[in-house]
Amino acid sequence: MNALGFYLLYPLIWTLSLLPLRIQYFLSDLLFVLNYLFIGYRRKVVYLNLRNSFPEKSNKNIRTIARKFYRHLFDQMIESIALIHMSPKRILKHMRFKNPEVIEDLYKKNKGVILVLGHYGNWEWLISLQMLVSYQTLAIYKQLNNKYFDRMYINIRSRYGMTPVPMNSILRELINREQKNELTLTYSLGDQRPLFRHIQYWTRFLNQDTPVYLGTEKIARKKDLAVVFLKMRKIRRGIYETEFIPLFENSRETKEHEITDKYLNILEKTIIERPELWLWTHKRWKHIKPDNV
């Protein structure tokens, strides 16, 4: 079934990626209308997440955020498909890196970097950063259940030189790169829900008790990586601007949970500024904090 689903959908995805972006955005608008009138993709999850995150907002405000979110969600899907054929020159017209000198200064200091961000804006288009920095870029990713689509995403994310690395292999990959005297910059999206058996830390995030991954922090401290937060803004449709915000240059000097708390605090403020750009369809708060924690 996995193979059948892939081979049925991939020709359509490949064809869509060839279309001009303006036509792809027309399809995004069409998907938005179909979803609003008939499909309601994860509508209950989106509204529950929004209401719990912003209890002070009226139902009207929540509906407004939800509508804006779905418009952005379908844009983001279309933009990800466009990567299949988008040239390096073209993607750099859509991605504006505000202060890449922050990253290059760390490279000159011979510091490896872990770049922390969230599922906010269009994280897929960030693969274009490899063309602007001296680092070898890696991206921690969660493997998809469908191995065919997993391979497709690996190919897309590798187009500009970035290397996707499964979560359970990242430390070994960093050690191998270090042995080859390669400086690396590693993307880490740390706002996903961990498996219940892997939960080691709870914090308050968007007004809710939230379990979080500690893997990013542990890797940063173990390898003494510089930690930089990547803040993304959506200027207009198809145009994004990023800003690199240094958090810690020497991670081994940080206290336990300090990196995680600082990252989530900045991410939370970013989400509050424009909540429609975060991935609200994710069942982020599925796990309930035990009373004895």
DOGU-156331 format. One record per residue (C-alpha): residue in one letter; chain; residue number from 1; z, y, x negated. Coordinates in nm, 4 decimals. Each point is the difference from the previous one (the first is absolute). Example, Ala and Ser with C-alpha at 12.3 -4.5 7.8 and 13.67 -1.06 7.14 Angstrom:
2
TIVEX r c   k        Z        Y        X
TIVEX A A   1   0.7800  -0.4500  -1.2300
TIVEX S A   2  -0.0660   0.3440  -0.1370
This chain:
293
TIVEX r c   k        Z        Y        X
TIVEX M A   1   0.0000   0.0000   0.0000
TIVEX N A   2   0.0791   0.2369  -0.2871
TIVEX A A   3  -0.3463  -0.0493  -0.1470
TIVEX L A   4  -0.1690   0.0264   0.3398
TIVEX G A   5   0.1781   0.3252   0.0847
TIVEX F A   6  -0.0918   0.1491  -0.3353
TIVEX Y A   7  -0.3676  -0.0963   0.0087
TIVEX L A   8  -0.0335   0.1293   0.3554
TIVEX L A   9   0.1614   0.3365  -0.0762
TIVEX Y A  10  -0.1099   0.0710  -0.3558
TIVEX P A  11  -0.3695   0.0722   0.0784
TIVEX L A  12   0.1171   0.2586   0.2545
TIVEX I A  13   0.2478   0.1538  -0.2461
TIVEX W A  14  -0.2624   0.0077  -0.2768
TIVEX T A  15  -0.2550   0.1658   0.2318
TIVEX L A  16   0.2513   0.2607   0.1196
TIVEX S A  17   0.0799   0.0902  -0.3600
TIVEX L A  18  -0.3651   0.0992  -0.0551
TIVEX L A  19   0.0009   0.2597   0.2772
TIVEX P A  20   0.0523   0.3707  -0.0752
TIVEX L A  21   0.3646   0.0972   0.0278
TIVEX R A  22  -0.0658   0.2315   0.2953
TIVEX I A  23  -0.1346  -0.2957   0.1995
TIVEX Q A  24   0.2947  -0.2124  -0.1075
TIVEX Y A  25   0.2322   0.2712   0.1318
TIVEX F A  26  -0.1884  -0.0079   0.3302
TIVEX L A  27   0.0851  -0.3712   0.0168
TIVEX S A  28   0.3607   0.0892  -0.0801
TIVEX D A  29   0.0014   0.2375   0.2983
TIVEX L A  30  -0.1441  -0.2754   0.2179
TIVEX L A  31   0.2673  -0.2463  -0.1141
TIVEX F A  32   0.2674   0.2585   0.0761
TIVEX V A  33  -0.1242   0.0400   0.3585
TIVEX L A  34  -0.0309  -0.3763   0.0536
TIVEX N A  35   0.3485  -0.0525  -0.1386
TIVEX Y A  36   0.1457   0.2795   0.2125
TIVEX L A  37  -0.1611  -0.1223   0.3236
TIVEX F A  38  -0.0076  -0.3790  -0.0372
TIVEX I A  39   0.1371  -0.1580  -0.3180
TIVEX G A  40   0.3307   0.1719  -0.0756
TIVEX Y A  41   0.0291  -0.1524  -0.3481
TIVEX R A  42   0.3735  -0.0446  -0.0707
TIVEX R A  43   0.0773   0.2863   0.2362
TIVEX K A  44   0.3522  -0.1242   0.0762
TIVEX V A  45   0.0792  -0.0291  -0.3706
TIVEX V A  46  -0.1318   0.3497  -0.0727
TIVEX Y A  47   0.1930   0.1674   0.2822
TIVEX L A  48   0.3214  -0.1896  -0.0775
TIVEX N A  49  -0.0207   0.0942  -0.3685
TIVEX L A  50  -0.0680   0.3649   0.0813
TIVEX R A  51   0.2771   0.0303   0.2593
TIVEX N A  52   0.2578  -0.1592  -0.2292
TIVEX S A  53  -0.1098   0.2105  -0.2973
TIVEX F A  54  -0.0059   0.3290   0.1928
TIVEX P A  55   0.2572  -0.0248   0.2829
TIVEX E A  56   0.0116   0.3790   0.0211
TIVEX K A  57  -0.3672   0.0243   0.1008
TIVEX S A  58  -0.1119   0.0087   0.3627
TIVEX N A  59  -0.2227  -0.2699   0.1507
TIVEX K A  60  -0.2849   0.2515  -0.0038
TIVEX N A  61   0.0421   0.0571  -0.3743
TIVEX I A  62   0.0160  -0.3746  -0.0631
TIVEX R A  63  -0.3244  -0.0522   0.1930
TIVEX T A  64  -0.1665   0.2788  -0.1986
TIVEX I A  65   0.1025  -0.1577  -0.3317
TIVEX A A  66  -0.1162  -0.3422   0.1205
TIVEX R A  67  -0.3438   0.1322   0.0978
TIVEX K A  68  -0.0398   0.1752  -0.3343
TIVEX F A  69   0.1146  -0.3171  -0.1760
TIVEX Y A  70  -0.2605  -0.2184   0.1693
TIVEX R A  71  -0.2754   0.2507  -0.0837
TIVEX H A  72   0.1048  -0.0128  -0.3632
TIVEX L A  73   0.0429  -0.3790   0.0031
TIVEX F A  74  -0.3604  -0.0629   0.1033
TIVEX D A  75  -0.1224   0.2599  -0.2501
TIVEX Q A  76   0.1959  -0.1791  -0.2715
TIVEX M A  77  -0.1499  -0.3360   0.0981
TIVEX I A  78  -0.3522   0.1433  -0.0116
TIVEX E A  79   0.0677   0.1721  -0.3328
TIVEX S A  80   0.1213  -0.3293  -0.1494
TIVEX I A  81  -0.3206  -0.1740   0.1085
TIVEX A A  82  -0.2033   0.2842  -0.1536
TIVEX L A  83   0.1416  -0.0937  -0.3417
TIVEX I A  84  -0.2266  -0.3055  -0.0135
TIVEX H A  85  -0.2969   0.2217  -0.0926
TIVEX M A  86   0.1545   0.3383  -0.0820
TIVEX S A  87  -0.0996   0.1229  -0.3461
TIVEX P A  88   0.2575   0.1334  -0.2498
TIVEX K A  89  -0.1555   0.3470   0.0182
TIVEX R A  90   0.0176   0.0018   0.3773
TIVEX I A  91   0.3605  -0.1153   0.0362
TIVEX L A  92   0.1199   0.2709  -0.2381
TIVEX K A  93  -0.1425   0.2546   0.2444
TIVEX H A  94   0.2403  -0.1371   0.2601
TIVEX M A  95   0.3067  -0.0437  -0.2236
TIVEX R A  96   0.1546   0.3037  -0.1683
TIVEX F A  97   0.2564  -0.0762  -0.2681
TIVEX K A  98   0.2030   0.3171  -0.0275
TIVEX N A  99   0.1882  -0.0498  -0.3279
TIVEX P A 100  -0.1240  -0.3054  -0.1973
TIVEX E A 101   0.1425   0.1591  -0.3155
TIVEX V A 102   0.3404  -0.1377   0.1076
TIVEX I A 103  -0.1379  -0.3499  -0.0541
TIVEX E A 104  -0.1867   0.0842  -0.3197
TIVEX D A 105   0.3130   0.1576  -0.1523
TIVEX L A 106   0.1838  -0.3293   0.0511
TIVEX Y A 107  -0.2892  -0.1860  -0.1602
TIVEX K A 108   0.0284   0.2220  -0.3077
TIVEX K A 109   0.3694  -0.0926  -0.0147
TIVEX N A 110  -0.0972  -0.3686   0.0013
TIVEX K A 111   0.1789  -0.0601   0.3314
TIVEX G A 112  -0.1028  -0.2594   0.2527
TIVEX V A 113   0.0072   0.1315   0.3572
TIVEX I A 114   0.0815  -0.1391   0.3399
TIVEX L A 115  -0.1537   0.2138   0.2735
TIVEX V A 116   0.1989  -0.0250   0.3240
TIVEX L A 117  -0.1557   0.0913   0.3338
TIVEX G A 118  -0.0050  -0.1027   0.3634
TIVEX H A 119  -0.2527  -0.1130   0.2581
TIVEX Y A 120  -0.0783   0.3629   0.0641
TIVEX G A 121  -0.3291   0.1880   0.0134
TIVEX N A 122  -0.2650  -0.2250  -0.1531
TIVEX W A 123   0.1611  -0.2090  -0.2718
TIVEX E A 124  -0.3176  -0.2093  -0.0445
TIVEX W A 125  -0.1985   0.2962  -0.1339
TIVEX L A 126   0.2566   0.0436  -0.2778
TIVEX I A 127  -0.1842  -0.2655  -0.2004
TIVEX S A 128  -0.2169   0.2902  -0.1170
TIVEX L A 129   0.2855   0.1194  -0.2249
TIVEX Q A 130  -0.1091  -0.2495  -0.2668
TIVEX M A 131  -0.2988   0.2235  -0.0738
TIVEX L A 132   0.2243   0.2949  -0.0904
TIVEX V A 133   0.2777  -0.1515  -0.2112
TIVEX S A 134   0.0228  -0.1753  -0.3352
TIVEX Y A 135   0.2226  -0.2786   0.1328
TIVEX Q A 136  -0.1058  -0.3447   0.1105
TIVEX T A 137   0.0906   0.0097   0.3693
TIVEX L A 138   0.1556  -0.2909   0.1876
TIVEX A A 139   0.0856  -0.0279   0.3684
TIVEX I A 140   0.2715  -0.2258   0.1386
TIVEX Y A 141  -0.1268  -0.1555   0.3191
TIVEX K A 142   0.1025  -0.2566   0.2600
TIVEX Q A 143  -0.2533  -0.2792   0.0294
TIVEX L A 144  -0.1676  -0.0408   0.3398
TIVEX N A 145   0.0236  -0.3295   0.1866
TIVEX N A 146  -0.3789  -0.0126   0.0260
TIVEX K A 147  -0.1144  -0.0724  -0.3564
TIVEX Y A 148  -0.3530   0.1227   0.0742
TIVEX F A 149   0.1110   0.3450   0.1143
TIVEX D A 150   0.2529   0.0008  -0.2832
TIVEX R A 151  -0.2839  -0.0468  -0.2488
TIVEX M A 152  -0.2002   0.2746   0.1731
TIVEX Y A 153   0.2860   0.2475  -0.0369
TIVEX I A 154   0.0479  -0.0955  -0.3642
TIVEX N A 155  -0.3677   0.0723  -0.0651
TIVEX I A 156   0.0188   0.3353   0.1799
TIVEX R A 157   0.3158   0.1081  -0.1806
TIVEX S A 158  -0.1457  -0.1021  -0.3367
TIVEX R A 159  -0.3208   0.2035   0.0319
TIVEX Y A 160   0.1154   0.2954  -0.2103
TIVEX G A 161   0.1918  -0.2001  -0.2602
TIVEX M A 162   0.3389  -0.0553   0.1633
TIVEX T A 163   0.1517  -0.3500  -0.0138
TIVEX P A 164   0.1765  -0.1330   0.3130
TIVEX V A 165   0.2977  -0.2224  -0.0886
TIVEX P A 166   0.1948  -0.2212   0.2449
TIVEX M A 167   0.3644   0.0985   0.0480
TIVEX N A 168   0.1353  -0.3158  -0.1612
TIVEX S A 169  -0.2145   0.0450  -0.3120
TIVEX I A 170   0.0501   0.3674  -0.0855
TIVEX L A 171   0.2775  -0.0394  -0.2579
TIVEX R A 172  -0.1963  -0.2652  -0.1877
TIVEX E A 173  -0.3094   0.2230   0.0119
TIVEX L A 174   0.1926   0.2964  -0.1422
TIVEX I A 175   0.1341  -0.2138  -0.2844
TIVEX N A 176  -0.3511  -0.1274  -0.0792
TIVEX R A 177  -0.1372   0.3551  -0.0050
TIVEX E A 178   0.2863   0.1136  -0.2204
TIVEX Q A 179  -0.0762  -0.2768  -0.2497
TIVEX K A 180  -0.3568   0.1317  -0.0144
TIVEX N A 181   0.1324   0.3545  -0.0633
TIVEX E A 182  -0.1488   0.1204   0.3293
TIVEX L A 183   0.1766   0.2803   0.1836
TIVEX T A 184   0.0013  -0.0585   0.3734
TIVEX L A 185   0.0423   0.2038   0.3147
TIVEX T A 186   0.1103  -0.2188   0.2903
TIVEX Y A 187  -0.0327   0.0921   0.3679
TIVEX S A 188   0.2902  -0.1136   0.2169
TIVEX L A 189   0.0128   0.0493   0.3774
TIVEX G A 190   0.3672  -0.0647   0.0649
TIVEX D A 191   0.0269   0.0812   0.3700
TIVEX Q A 192  -0.0824  -0.3437   0.1406
TIVEX R A 193   0.2512  -0.2289   0.1722
TIVEX P A 194   0.1399  -0.2658  -0.2359
TIVEX L A 195   0.0518  -0.3587   0.1101
TIVEX F A 196   0.3494  -0.0398   0.1412
TIVEX R A 197   0.1039  -0.2458  -0.2721
TIVEX H A 198  -0.1055   0.2512  -0.2666
TIVEX I A 199   0.2040   0.2936   0.1335
TIVEX Q A 200   0.2420   0.1295  -0.2631
TIVEX Y A 201   0.0466   0.3593   0.1078
TIVEX W A 202   0.0228   0.2022   0.3217
TIVEX T A 203  -0.0291   0.3761   0.0306
TIVEX R A 204  -0.0580   0.2681   0.2636
TIVEX F A 205  -0.3658   0.0875   0.0364
TIVEX L A 206  -0.1513   0.1949   0.2885
TIVEX N A 207   0.3239  -0.0111   0.1976
TIVEX Q A 208   0.0307  -0.3806  -0.0218
TIVEX D A 209   0.1709  -0.2689  -0.2067
TIVEX T A 210  -0.2851  -0.1233  -0.2164
TIVEX P A 211  -0.0302  -0.2951  -0.2403
TIVEX V A 212  -0.2020   0.0855  -0.3094
TIVEX Y A 213  -0.1584  -0.1694  -0.2974
TIVEX L A 214   0.1788   0.0407  -0.3309
TIVEX G A 215  -0.2851  -0.1526  -0.1986
TIVEX T A 216  -0.1504   0.3332  -0.1038
TIVEX E A 217   0.3328   0.1280  -0.1273
TIVEX K A 218   0.0782  -0.3227  -0.1851
TIVEX I A 219  -0.3378  -0.0018  -0.1747
TIVEX A A 220   0.0277   0.3686  -0.0916
TIVEX R A 221   0.3478  -0.0458  -0.1498
TIVEX K A 222  -0.0847  -0.3244  -0.1777
TIVEX K A 223  -0.3111   0.1462  -0.1673
TIVEX D A 224   0.1393   0.3564  -0.0256
TIVEX L A 225  -0.2990   0.1415   0.1861
TIVEX A A 226  -0.0371   0.3609   0.1043
TIVEX V A 227   0.0178   0.0295   0.3796
TIVEX V A 228  -0.2345   0.2458   0.1725
TIVEX F A 229  -0.0303   0.0584   0.3744
TIVEX L A 230  -0.3497   0.0565   0.1336
TIVEX K A 231  -0.0042   0.2398   0.2933
TIVEX M A 232  -0.3156   0.0078   0.2080
TIVEX R A 233  -0.1199   0.2674   0.2408
TIVEX K A 234  -0.2893  -0.0182   0.2418
TIVEX I A 235  -0.1846   0.3300  -0.0319
TIVEX R A 236  -0.2530  -0.0872   0.2670
TIVEX R A 237  -0.1953  -0.3020   0.1131
TIVEX G A 238  -0.1084  -0.1947  -0.3070
TIVEX I A 239   0.1619   0.2381  -0.2504
TIVEX Y A 240   0.3342  -0.0839  -0.1618
TIVEX E A 241   0.2074   0.1731  -0.2648
TIVEX T A 242   0.2604  -0.1703  -0.2161
TIVEX E A 243   0.2901   0.1353  -0.2003
TIVEX F A 244   0.1897  -0.1879  -0.2703
TIVEX I A 245   0.3762   0.0590   0.0181
TIVEX P A 246   0.1948  -0.1306  -0.3050
TIVEX L A 247   0.3221  -0.1753   0.1013
TIVEX F A 248   0.1328  -0.1714  -0.3136
TIVEX E A 249  -0.1444  -0.0174  -0.3492
TIVEX N A 250   0.2475  -0.2580  -0.1328
TIVEX S A 251   0.0840  -0.2499   0.2719
TIVEX R A 252   0.2564  -0.1907  -0.2058
TIVEX E A 253   0.2239   0.3044   0.0181
TIVEX T A 254   0.0105  -0.0075   0.3813
TIVEX K A 255   0.2763  -0.1457   0.2155
TIVEX E A 256  -0.0505  -0.2931   0.2332
TIVEX H A 257  -0.1974   0.1027   0.3119
TIVEX E A 258  -0.0563   0.3518  -0.1380
TIVEX I A 259  -0.3765  -0.0485  -0.0326
TIVEX T A 260  -0.0296  -0.1594   0.3440
TIVEX D A 261   0.2074   0.2697   0.1700
TIVEX K A 262  -0.1902   0.2849  -0.1648
TIVEX Y A 263  -0.3379  -0.1503   0.0875
TIVEX L A 264   0.0903  -0.0619   0.3648
TIVEX N A 265   0.1529   0.3454   0.0354
TIVEX I A 266  -0.3231   0.1700  -0.1102
TIVEX L A 267  -0.2143  -0.2366   0.2070
TIVEX E A 268   0.2119   0.0722   0.3077
TIVEX K A 269  -0.0429   0.3759  -0.0438
TIVEX T A 270  -0.3748  -0.0494  -0.0416
TIVEX I A 271  -0.0197  -0.2038   0.3209
TIVEX I A 272   0.2021   0.2567   0.1945
TIVEX E A 273  -0.2442   0.2742  -0.1070
TIVEX R A 274  -0.2966  -0.1843   0.1571
TIVEX P A 275   0.1157  -0.3217   0.1666
TIVEX E A 276  -0.3441  -0.0936   0.1324
TIVEX L A 277  -0.1136  -0.0951  -0.3520
TIVEX W A 278   0.2478  -0.2883  -0.0452
TIVEX L A 279  -0.0674  -0.3602   0.1071
TIVEX W A 280   0.1996  -0.0265   0.3240
TIVEX T A 281  -0.1588  -0.3297   0.1111
TIVEX H A 282   0.2068  -0.1863  -0.2597
TIVEX K A 283   0.3105  -0.1760   0.1400
TIVEX R A 284   0.2127   0.1742  -0.2605
TIVEX W A 285   0.3314  -0.0433   0.1797
TIVEX K A 286  -0.0374  -0.3578   0.1223
TIVEX H A 287   0.3095  -0.1082  -0.1944
TIVEX I A 288   0.3411   0.1064   0.1344
TIVEX K A 289   0.2725   0.0881  -0.2470
TIVEX P A 290   0.2813  -0.2600   0.0143
TIVEX D A 291   0.3460   0.1284   0.0929
TIVEX N A 292   0.1512  -0.1301  -0.3243
TIVEX V A 293  -0.2357   0.2005  -0.2253
